[in-house]
Amino acid sequence: MKFDDALEINSALAIYAHPDDNEWNSGGTIASWVRQGVEVNLVLVTNGASGSSDPDMTREKLKEIRMVEQRQAADVLGVKEVVTLGFEDGYLYPDLELRKAVAREIRRFRPDVVLTHSTERVMADFYANHPDHIAVGEVVLRSINPDASSGLMFTELWKEEGFEPFLPNAVFIGTFGFGPVFTDITETVDQKIEALKHHRSQIESPDEIETFVRERFKQIAQDQPYEYSESFHILRTNVV
Ligand SMILES: [Zn+2]
């Protein structure tokens, strides 16, 4: 699939902190890419065990529920493989263990592009970005330079495990707001909504989710020649 004159996408790897982050940030874009023949895989960094205020819920129970929900949501979008790294939800820090784990997956999948979180602390004027998101966004950028791309970083990944250094051509960083790059999700917004509804442990009302998604992602597309949009900042590594 030709994204633009400078970027061809045949495979993509989404790397996000929690179950449902993929669907919120890039569900419509991914569904659209899958329809155009792109292979998309998902790396889920945490176990999602903090995502509940139900007093009867436990971390052990919730992480099992959320993994099932994530697989169902991924199926709606056409995501092929979901890899769960199993770090504790809410306790993520961009340390060496996390850096190596993410670098391993980028070297394993060797995607044309990676999709991930923004490292911005305040987003779209109303959202205090979750620290786990910031940690994952930071670690993905560290993978671009140098963790996944340099042969002299984590040498054990190729010497002992066979995962050779790899540099994706671009990183799509979700801005959850207004650009600077927009993707047309008009054809796939229904899949995005259906996928989000599979995260039943995270939503009180499926109808409210649908209304919110339609309003929000239509607003993001307000200056575009189509109805619904997701938005990204694209880091291109293949232009220098
Ligand atoms: Zn999240």
Residues whose N, C-alpha, C, O or C-beta is under 5 A from the ligand:
A	BS01	ZN	A17 H18 D21
